[in-house]
């Protein structure tokens, strides 16, 4: 049980670090980067705000997942992970992943039909494939959590 607590504590430290880094990028790095690109490349300056907003939205999706993982860790620490309370947080994760996937698909299609160089569409296709795998994996994990929750509820009803 000691290693379990150590892992939860370490994960929480890294979740805080990840959230802080994402917040920095969201507030400072991405807006300044897209403004700089607009100055350096005036013919594509009209994409500055859509790119900034989309990127910040993706960071918000990741931040939502980080918060949900934190809440799930709290349920793990309290030995309540196999309860209906955990399904709320898993469903929010699924929503964030779906929202990120849909917007990434839109960006992929927009850039894919306009690109003259295949590098960016290929990178976006890679990210789309990775996000698809992660989302499908979360669907499987949600089904397993639901099964385990039902099993635990059934066992508690018998006892």
C-alpha positions, 0 to 999 in steps of 0.5 A: 500500500505504501508504493500505491501512495507514493505513485499517487503522490508522484502523479499528483506532483507531475499533474500540477507541473503539467497544468502549470506548464500548460497554463504558461503556454496557454497564456504567454507562449502560444499567443506570442508565437502566433502573433510573431508568425503573423508579423513574419508572414503577413500573407497568412496573418489572417490565421493568427486568431483562429490558430491561437483560439484553436490551440488554446482550446486544445490546451483547455481540453488537456487541462480538463483531463488533468483535473479529472485525473486528479479527481480520479486519484482522490477517489483511488486514495479513498478507495472509491474508484469503483463507484458511480462518482468516478464515471462522472470524471471519466465521462468528462475526460471522454468529452474533452477527448471528443472535443479535441478530436473533432477540432483536430479533424477540422484543422486536419481537413482544412490544412490537408486540402490547402497544403502544398507541402505534405509535412504538416498534414502528415504530422496532423494525421499522426496526432489524429491517429494518436488521439483516436487510439487514446480516445478508443482506449479510454472507451475500453477503460470506461467499459472496464470501470463500469463492469468493475463498479457493477461487480463491486456493487453486486458483491457489496449487496451480497455481503 
